[in-house]
């Protein structure tokens, strides 16, 4: 086994760190103003394009960076160091957009890749979160296409995006289907912008859809394919969450280590005290183990065949579950090491403490990840634990 980064990954890691360092300057303004002005968005957009890290999950022939999953994980680890969810300003179009028709690609996806448009994913509803079978948003066929009615919650980037990917139950069969919808279409209303415990550069608004008319060409990927397309996106996005939370935990450990070395109490640096040393060591273990597993599964996805899809879906759940919960433990220790300063919002450890909490909830709660893993074990045995075999 060779776990060394490839020369290309080394370059990508360095480029991503340089971009991260540039964006870090915007962390405190984002925290203090609950977002950034358009001028800052423009500067960061230009920096992303200059770094060549736009749309890392899209093919180079469409204008994306064309990275493998393992390469994307390498980049996301570095970006995960940012607070304020500034990592999301290095845009990754929703994987569902790979299913665009050529015409849809020109209208929606290519402008997103170029940084000219922004998408948002509208799936969650008041009664349909972890269980999408309770989908209440409907799409009714008429002579002009489809009419959408319903309500969506937690539409991340919904304030900044200009078009939406909306999951709705289509027709009398209630076939789960995705629709591409311009946000300024009549009948769409942003009804509420909740205030969450974290400060993110983008918001997660709630929307209502009242007799929203879209054309037949708004269907993304085919009638009834909405759940399968979304599920395939979850596999990759859960790996990216694992990578980002690992990167965030590493930054927190670096800050806590430096604080412990410099901070003196009772005549000596607190790093000389065994209780502090134990917390630092436990943090290093959590980070090292989860980094290794996340990279392993990312590599497996790159090498996989269609027959591996369900097992890899469960492995991505293991990575997301383990890394998100481990990062929570790490940041809790690192805040404790900082003492009262760790409770100060001008310190990155405080912001990370608030922000990492959501990673155990979105893109599938920790409890849902456990159910996915257990279901794989019950149906197919312990193959989810197997290492890949060389061919």
C-alpha positions as CSV (number, residue, x, y, z in Angstrom):
1,X,0.0,0.0,0.0
2,X,1.2,3.5,-0.9
3,X,-0.4,6.3,1.2
4,X,1.9,9.0,-0.1
5,X,0.3,12.0,-1.8
6,X,0.9,12.0,-5.5
7,X,2.9,15.0,-6.9
8,X,-0.4,16.4,-8.3
9,X,-2.0,16.1,-4.8
10,X,1.0,17.9,-3.3
11,X,0.5,20.8,-5.7
12,X,-3.2,20.9,-5.1
13,X,-2.6,20.9,-1.3
14,X,-0.2,23.8,-1.6
15,X,-2.6,25.7,-3.9
16,X,-5.5,25.1,-1.6
17,X,-3.5,26.2,1.5
18,X,-2.4,29.4,-0.3
19,X,-6.1,30.1,-1.2
20,X,-7.2,29.3,2.3
21,X,-4.6,31.7,3.7
22,X,-5.9,34.4,1.4
23,X,-9.5,33.9,2.4
24,X,-8.6,33.7,6.2
25,X,-8.3,37.5,6.2
26,X,-12.1,37.6,5.7
27,X,-12.9,35.5,8.8
28,X,-13.3,38.2,11.4
29,X,-15.2,40.6,9.1
30,X,-17.6,37.8,8.2
31,X,-18.2,37.0,11.9
32,X,-18.6,40.7,12.9
33,X,-21.0,41.5,10.0
34,X,-22.8,38.2,9.6
35,X,-21.6,37.9,6.1
36,X,-19.5,39.8,3.5
37,X,-20.1,42.6,1.1
38,X,-20.3,42.0,-2.6
39,X,-16.8,43.5,-3.1
40,X,-15.4,40.7,-0.9
41,X,-17.3,38.1,-2.8
42,X,-15.8,39.4,-6.0
43,X,-12.2,39.4,-4.7
44,X,-12.6,35.8,-3.4
45,X,-14.2,34.7,-6.7
46,X,-11.3,36.0,-8.6
47,X,-8.8,34.3,-6.3
48,X,-10.6,31.0,-6.7
49,X,-10.4,31.3,-10.5
50,X,-6.8,32.3,-10.3
51,X,-6.0,29.2,-8.2
52,X,-7.9,27.0,-10.7
53,X,-9.9,25.4,-7.9
54,X,-13.3,26.3,-9.2
55,X,-15.8,23.5,-9.6
56,X,-13.3,20.8,-8.5
57,X,-16.0,18.1,-9.0
58,X,-16.7,19.0,-12.6
59,X,-14.9,17.8,-15.7
60,X,-12.1,19.9,-17.2
61,X,-13.8,19.9,-20.6
62,X,-16.8,21.8,-19.0
63,X,-14.5,24.3,-17.3
64,X,-14.1,22.6,-14.0
65,X,-10.9,21.5,-12.3
66,X,-11.6,17.9,-13.1
67,X,-10.3,16.4,-9.8
68,X,-10.6,12.8,-8.7
69,X,-12.4,12.2,-5.4
70,X,-9.1,11.7,-3.6
71,X,-7.8,15.0,-5.0
72,X,-11.0,16.7,-3.9
73,X,-10.5,15.4,-0.4
74,X,-7.0,16.8,-0.4
75,X,-8.4,20.2,-1.3
76,X,-11.3,20.1,1.1
77,X,-9.1,19.3,4.0
78,X,-7.3,22.6,3.5
79,X,-10.4,24.6,2.9
80,X,-12.0,23.1,6.0
81,X,-9.6,25.2,8.1
82,X,-11.7,28.3,7.3
83,X,-14.3,29.6,9.7
84,X,-17.5,31.3,8.7
85,X,-18.0,28.5,6.1
86,X,-15.8,30.5,3.8
87,X,-14.8,27.2,2.3
88,X,-18.2,27.3,0.6
89,X,-17.0,30.3,-1.4
90,X,-14.7,27.9,-3.3
91,X,-17.8,26.7,-5.1
92,X,-18.6,23.0,-5.9
93,X,-21.7,22.8,-8.1
94,X,-24.2,20.3,-6.9
95,X,-23.3,16.9,-8.4
96,X,-26.9,16.6,-9.6
97,X,-26.0,19.1,-12.3
98,X,-23.9,16.4,-14.0
99,X,-27.2,15.1,-15.2
100,X,-28.0,18.3,-17.2
101,X,-29.0,18.0,-20.8
102,X,-26.6,19.9,-23.2
103,X,-29.1,22.8,-23.2
104,X,-29.4,22.8,-19.4
105,X,-25.7,22.6,-19.1
106,X,-25.2,25.8,-21.1
107,X,-27.9,27.6,-19.2
108,X,-27.2,26.5,-15.7
109,X,-24.0,24.5,-15.1
110,X,-21.4,26.2,-17.3
111,X,-22.2,29.7,-15.7
112,X,-21.9,28.1,-12.2
113,X,-18.5,26.7,-13.1
114,X,-17.4,30.1,-14.3
115,X,-18.5,31.8,-11.1
116,X,-21.3,33.7,-12.9
117,X,-24.2,31.9,-11.3
118,X,-24.8,29.9,-8.1
119,X,-27.0,26.9,-7.4
120,X,-28.8,25.8,-4.2
121,X,-30.4,22.5,-3.3
122,X,-34.0,22.6,-2.0
123,X,-34.8,19.2,-0.6
124,X,-35.6,19.4,3.2
125,X,-39.2,20.2,4.2
126,X,-41.1,20.7,7.5
127,X,-42.1,17.0,7.4
128,X,-39.4,15.5,5.2
129,X,-35.8,15.7,6.4
130,X,-34.0,12.4,7.0
131,X,-37.1,10.6,5.6
132,X,-37.7,11.8,2.1
133,X,-40.8,9.6,1.7
134,X,-42.8,12.3,3.4
135,X,-42.1,14.7,0.5
136,X,-45.0,17.2,0.3
137,X,-43.8,19.5,-2.5
138,X,-45.7,18.5,-5.6
139,X,-45.2,19.0,-9.3
140,X,-48.4,18.9,-11.4
141,X,-48.4,18.4,-15.1
142,X,-50.1,21.0,-17.4
143,X,-49.9,22.0,-21.1
144,X,-47.0,24.3,-20.3
145,X,-44.8,21.9,-18.3
146,X,-45.1,21.6,-14.5
147,X,-46.6,23.6,-11.6
148,X,-44.7,23.4,-8.3
149,X,-46.3,23.9,-4.9
150,X,-44.7,23.3,-1.5
151,X,-42.3,24.5,1.1
152,X,-38.5,24.0,1.6
153,X,-36.3,24.5,4.6
154,X,-32.6,24.8,5.2
155,X,-31.8,25.8,1.6
156,X,-28.1,26.5,2.0
157,X,-26.8,29.4,-0.1
158,X,-30.5,30.2,-0.9
159,X,-29.9,33.9,-0.3
160,X,-27.0,34.1,-2.7
161,X,-28.0,31.6,-5.4
162,X,-30.0,32.6,-8.5
163,X,-31.4,29.2,-9.3
164,X,-32.6,26.2,-7.4
165,X,-32.6,22.4,-7.7
166,X,-36.0,21.5,-6.3
167,X,-37.1,18.0,-5.3
168,X,-40.8,17.4,-5.8
169,X,-43.3,14.6,-6.0
170,X,-44.2,14.6,-9.7
171,X,-47.6,13.6,-11.2
172,X,-50.2,11.2,-9.8
173,X,-47.5,8.6,-9.1
174,X,-45.7,11.1,-6.9
175,X,-42.4,10.2,-8.6
176,X,-39.5,12.0,-6.8
177,X,-38.1,14.3,-9.4
178,X,-35.6,17.2,-9.5
179,X,-36.4,20.5,-11.2
180,X,-34.2,23.4,-12.3
181,X,-35.9,26.6,-11.3
182,X,-34.7,30.2,-11.6
183,X,-35.2,31.8,-8.2
184,X,-36.9,34.9,-9.6
185,X,-39.7,32.7,-11.1
186,X,-43.1,34.1,-10.0
187,X,-44.6,32.2,-7.0
188,X,-41.2,31.7,-5.2
189,X,-41.0,33.5,-1.9
190,X,-38.1,33.5,0.6
191,X,-40.3,33.5,3.8
192,X,-37.8,33.2,6.6
193,X,-34.0,33.5,7.2
194,X,-33.4,31.6,10.5
195,X,-30.6,32.8,12.8
196,X,-28.4,29.7,13.5
197,X,-25.8,29.3,16.2
198,X,-23.0,29.4,13.6
199,X,-22.1,32.4,11.5
200,X,-21.9,31.4,7.8
201,X,-21.1,33.6,4.9
202,X,-24.3,32.3,3.3
203,X,-27.7,31.8,4.7
204,X,-30.1,28.8,4.9
205,X,-33.5,30.4,4.1
206,X,-36.9,28.9,4.0
207,X,-38.9,29.1,0.7
208,X,-42.5,28.6,-0.4
209,X,-43.5,27.7,-3.9
210,X,-47.0,28.7,-4.9
211,X,-48.2,27.7,-8.4
212,X,-44.7,28.0,-9.8
213,X,-44.8,27.4,-13.5
214,X,-41.8,25.8,-15.1
215,X,-41.3,24.2,-18.6
216,X,-40.9,20.6,-19.5
217,X,-37.2,21.3,-19.9
218,X,-36.9,22.1,-16.2
219,X,-36.8,18.3,-15.3
220,X,-33.3,17.3,-14.3
221,X,-32.2,13.8,-15.0
222,X,-35.7,12.3,-15.7
223,X,-39.0,11.8,-13.9
224,X,-38.6,9.6,-10.8
225,X,-34.8,9.9,-10.6
226,X,-34.7,12.5,-7.9
227,X,-33.8,10.2,-5.0
228,X,-31.2,8.2,-6.8
229,X,-29.4,11.4,-8.0
230,X,-29.5,12.9,-4.6
231,X,-28.3,9.7,-2.9
232,X,-25.3,9.5,-5.2
233,X,-24.5,13.1,-4.3
234,X,-24.6,12.2,-0.6
235,X,-21.8,9.7,-1.0
236,X,-19.4,12.3,-2.3
237,X,-20.6,15.1,-0.1
238,X,-20.3,13.0,3.1
239,X,-16.7,12.3,2.2
240,X,-16.1,16.1,1.7
241,X,-17.6,16.7,5.1
242,X,-15.2,14.2,6.6
243,X,-12.3,15.9,4.9
244,X,-13.3,19.4,5.9
245,X,-14.0,18.5,9.5
246,X,-10.6,16.8,9.7
247,X,-8.9,19.9,8.3
248,X,-10.8,22.1,10.9
249,X,-9.8,19.8,13.7
250,X,-6.1,20.0,12.6
251,X,-6.3,23.8,12.7
252,X,-7.8,23.7,16.1
253,X,-5.1,21.4,17.4
254,X,-2.4,23.7,15.9
255,X,-3.9,26.7,17.7
256,X,-4.3,24.7,21.0
257,X,-0.7,23.4,20.8
258,X,0.7,26.9,20.3
259,X,-1.4,28.3,23.1
260,X,-0.4,25.6,25.5
261,X,3.3,26.1,24.7
262,X,3.1,29.9,25.2
263,X,0.6,30.2,28.0
264,X,2.2,30.0,31.5
265,X,0.4,29.1,34.7
266,X,2.0,28.2,38.1
267,X,5.4,29.1,36.7
268,X,5.4,26.9,33.7
269,X,3.8,26.5,30.2
270,X,0.6,24.6,30.5
271,X,1.9,22.3,27.8
272,X,4.2,20.8,30.5
273,X,1.1,19.5,32.5
274,X,0.0,16.0,31.8
275,X,-3.7,16.7,31.7
276,X,-3.1,19.2,28.8
277,X,-0.7,16.7,27.2
278,X,-3.4,14.0,27.3
279,X,-5.9,16.3,25.5
280,X,-3.4,17.2,22.8
281,X,-2.5,13.5,22.3
282,X,-6.2,12.5,22.0
283,X,-6.7,15.2,19.4
284,X,-3.8,13.9,17.4
285,X,-5.3,10.4,17.5
286,X,-8.7,11.5,16.4
287,X,-7.3,13.5,13.4
288,X,-4.8,10.9,12.2
289,X,-7.2,8.0,12.2
290,X,-10.0,9.9,10.5
291,X,-7.7,11.4,7.9
292,X,-6.4,8.0,6.9
293,X,-9.9,6.4,6.6
294,X,-11.3,9.3,4.6
295,X,-8.4,9.2,2.1
296,X,-8.8,5.4,1.9
297,X,-12.5,5.6,1.0
298,X,-12.0,8.5,-1.4
299,X,-9.4,6.3,-3.2
300,X,-11.8,3.4,-3.3
301,X,-14.5,5.6,-4.8
302,X,-12.1,6.6,-7.6
303,X,-11.3,2.9,-8.3
304,X,-14.9,1.6,-7.9
305,X,-17.3,-0.1,-10.3
306,X,-21.1,0.3,-10.3
307,X,-21.4,-2.9,-8.2
308,X,-19.6,-1.2,-5.3
309,X,-22.0,1.6,-5.0
310,X,-24.0,0.5,-2.0
311,X,-20.9,-0.6,0.0
312,X,-19.2,2.7,-0.7
313,X,-22.3,4.6,0.3
314,X,-22.0,2.9,3.7
315,X,-18.2,3.5,3.9
316,X,-18.8,7.2,3.2
317,X,-21.3,7.2,6.0
318,X,-18.6,5.7,8.3
319,X,-16.2,8.4,7.3
320,X,-18.7,11.2,7.8
321,X,-20.0,9.8,11.1
322,X,-16.5,9.2,12.5
323,X,-14.8,12.4,11.4
324,X,-17.7,14.8,12.3
325,X,-18.0,13.3,15.8
326,X,-14.2,13.2,16.2
327,X,-13.9,16.8,15.2
328,X,-16.4,17.8,17.8
329,X,-14.3,16.1,20.4
330,X,-11.2,17.8,19.2
331,X,-12.6,21.3,19.2
332,X,-14.1,20.8,22.6
333,X,-10.7,19.9,24.0
334,X,-9.0,22.7,22.1
335,X,-11.4,25.3,23.4
336,X,-10.9,24.0,27.0
337,X,-7.1,24.3,26.6
338,X,-7.6,28.0,25.6
339,X,-9.6,28.6,28.8
340,X,-11.6,31.8,28.9
341,X,-10.0,32.9,25.6
342,X,-11.6,30.0,23.9
343,X,-15.0,31.5,24.6
344,X,-14.0,34.7,22.7
345,X,-15.5,35.0,19.2
346,X,-12.4,36.7,17.9
347,X,-10.6,33.4,18.4
348,X,-10.9,30.7,15.7
349,X,-11.4,27.9,18.2
350,X,-14.7,29.5,19.4
351,X,-16.0,29.9,15.9
352,X,-15.0,26.3,15.0
353,X,-16.8,25.1,18.1
354,X,-20.1,26.5,16.9
355,X,-19.6,25.7,13.3
356,X,-18.5,22.1,13.6
357,X,-21.7,21.1,15.5
358,X,-23.8,21.2,12.3
359,X,-21.6,18.5,10.6
360,X,-23.3,15.9,12.8
361,X,-26.7,17.0,11.4
362,X,-26.6,18.1,7.8
363,X,-26.2,15.7,4.8
364,X,-27.6,13.0,7.1
365,X,-27.5,13.1,10.9
366,X,-25.2,10.9,12.9
367,X,-28.2,8.7,13.7
368,X,-29.0,8.3,10.0
369,X,-25.4,7.4,9.2
370,X,-25.6,4.6,11.9
371,X,-28.7,3.3,10.3
372,X,-27.1,3.2,6.8
373,X,-24.0,1.4,8.2
374,X,-26.1,-1.1,10.2
375,X,-28.4,-1.8,7.2
376,X,-25.3,-2.6,5.1
377,X,-24.0,-5.0,7.8
378,X,-27.4,-6.7,8.1
379,X,-28.0,-7.1,4.4
380,X,-24.4,-7.9,3.1
381,X,-22.3,-8.8,6.1
382,X,-19.1,-7.2,7.2
383,X,-17.8,-6.5,3.7
384,X,-18.1,-2.8,4.5
385,X,-15.0,-3.3,6.7
386,X,-12.9,-4.9,4.0
387,X,-9.8,-3.3,2.5
388,X,-9.8,-3.1,-1.4
389,X,-7.9,-6.0,-3.1
390,X,-5.3,-5.3,-5.8
391,X,-6.3,-6.6,-9.2
